[in-house]
């Protein structure tokens, strides 16, 4: 329904460490755009689901919602960030990642 807030369970960041190359190839990660940032703190809001694969870097994510869990990920991790999450990224090692927004997420 329009206007409903997502439940805390739907605002969970998932991290898969060192996914197999076959999975990365199937997802077509090398064709995804790249994005990077230097160390620092970044306030972010995701208006669409994002899947990203970190080539380098280390991040600790602090969700804004009180029920949210602090999540850490880094180089070699495949990360899914749900639509609607607001969080602070504390980047300790500069990030270089491939990413894709899911335009079909509602």
C-alpha angles and dihedrals in degrees: 000000000000114000096022115133117234114251118249089253091061091051095063120125111222123208126195112191118217100348115201117271089240090062092048090050091048091052090049092230095164089063093052120101118264128232133181141179138185124243114291143088120294128187107215137179119194113214091179135031110270129201115194139174118209116222090181140350143067125249136181112197122206111194116217093223113088093230092053121112123230107245129197127199140158148163113350095022125125107213131191115200114192125232113262100029119136115196148148118247112210102197112196097170120034112267127230113176146159112230142182131190117217105231092187096062110109 
